[in-house]
């Protein structure tokens, strides 16, 4: 019995969580800013994508070479830049609304790009911070503690073994699903939130989504 438990633990710790979905999400966030007119971005529309792509290179290299401290620094910097860009563009768009200078179609495109970017960047934050981040989750193997209580964590251990989920650990898609639900329902659905920092971040994400959907999209179709 003990040998079996040790084998599962060793197997779990040898599983390395895929990083490419998070990398694609960051690159997609940068590309989405091409959909925004330049008066809604700080600098040219291509600037964010170039900065993100440049930061992702050392982020990936540091993770592959085992420099996890540098990996964390570059990863946080990348997400900080994207978050700043989203908040800045949303602020600029809201400030332009009273002037009624922008055509509805352009506003709709900008609102959609900001909404999707909001989902991607907060999914990336949750993925990067929960349980110490992917690097710490790789070390532990089985995910048993964190800021979010995923359904798999509530299943009886015996049942989890029957389902082949002994070494389950959340991946980026799990956090993307959580962020998508937060932006659409303005609350978590199947994943209770346990940590205070996570609750604060979900409040901020919901506020950004609410401002984008209600104020901007509604104005774009002449509801307001």
Secondary structure in CASP SS format (residue, H / E / C, confidence):
PFRMAT SS
TARGET T0000
AUTHOR 0000-0000-0000
METHOD secondary structure of the structure
MODEL  1
X C 1.00
X H 1.00
X H 1.00
X H 1.00
X H 1.00
X H 1.00
X H 1.00
X H 1.00
X H 1.00
X H 1.00
X H 1.00
X H 1.00
X H 1.00
X C 1.00
X C 1.00
X C 1.00
X C 1.00
X C 1.00
X C 1.00
X H 1.00
X H 1.00
X H 1.00
X H 1.00
X H 1.00
X H 1.00
X H 1.00
X H 1.00
X H 1.00
X H 1.00
X H 1.00
X H 1.00
X H 1.00
X H 1.00
X H 1.00
X H 1.00
X C 1.00
X C 1.00
X H 1.00
X H 1.00
X H 1.00
X C 1.00
X C 1.00
X C 1.00
X C 1.00
X C 1.00
X C 1.00
X H 1.00
X H 1.00
X H 1.00
X H 1.00
X H 1.00
X H 1.00
X H 1.00
X H 1.00
X H 1.00
X H 1.00
X H 1.00
X H 1.00
X H 1.00
X H 1.00
X H 1.00
X H 1.00
X H 1.00
X H 1.00
X C 1.00
X C 1.00
X C 1.00
X H 1.00
X H 1.00
X H 1.00
X H 1.00
X H 1.00
X H 1.00
X H 1.00
X H 1.00
X H 1.00
X H 1.00
X H 1.00
X H 1.00
X H 1.00
X H 1.00
X H 1.00
X H 1.00
X H 1.00
X H 1.00
X H 1.00
X H 1.00
X H 1.00
X H 1.00
X H 1.00
X H 1.00
X H 1.00
X H 1.00
X H 1.00
X H 1.00
X H 1.00
X H 1.00
X C 1.00
X C 1.00
X C 1.00
X C 1.00
X C 1.00
X C 1.00
X H 1.00
X H 1.00
X H 1.00
X H 1.00
X H 1.00
X H 1.00
X H 1.00
X H 1.00
X H 1.00
X H 1.00
X H 1.00
X H 1.00
X H 1.00
X H 1.00
X H 1.00
X H 1.00
X H 1.00
X H 1.00
X H 1.00
X H 1.00
X H 1.00
X H 1.00
X H 1.00
X H 1.00
X H 1.00
X H 1.00
X H 1.00
X H 1.00
X H 1.00
X C 1.00
X H 1.00
X H 1.00
X H 1.00
X H 1.00
X H 1.00
X H 1.00
X H 1.00
X C 1.00
X C 1.00
X C 1.00
X C 1.00
X C 1.00
X C 1.00
X C 1.00
X E 1.00
X E 1.00
X C 1.00
X H 1.00
X H 1.00
X H 1.00
X H 1.00
X C 1.00
X C 1.00
X H 1.00
X H 1.00
X H 1.00
X H 1.00
X H 1.00
X H 1.00
X H 1.00
X C 1.00
X C 1.00
X C 1.00
X C 1.00
X C 1.00
X C 1.00
X C 1.00
X C 1.00
X H 1.00
X H 1.00
X H 1.00
X H 1.00
X H 1.00
X H 1.00
X H 1.00
X H 1.00
X H 1.00
X H 1.00
X H 1.00
X H 1.00
X H 1.00
X H 1.00
X C 1.00
X C 1.00
X C 1.00
X C 1.00
X C 1.00
X C 1.00
X E 1.00
X E 1.00
X C 1.00
X C 1.00
X H 1.00
X H 1.00
X H 1.00
X H 1.00
X H 1.00
X H 1.00
X H 1.00
X H 1.00
X H 1.00
X H 1.00
X H 1.00
X H 1.00
X H 1.00
X H 1.00
X H 1.00
X H 1.00
X H 1.00
X H 1.00
X H 1.00
X H 1.00
X H 1.00
X H 1.00
X H 1.00
X H 1.00
X H 1.00
X C 1.00
X C 1.00
X C 1.00
X C 1.00
END
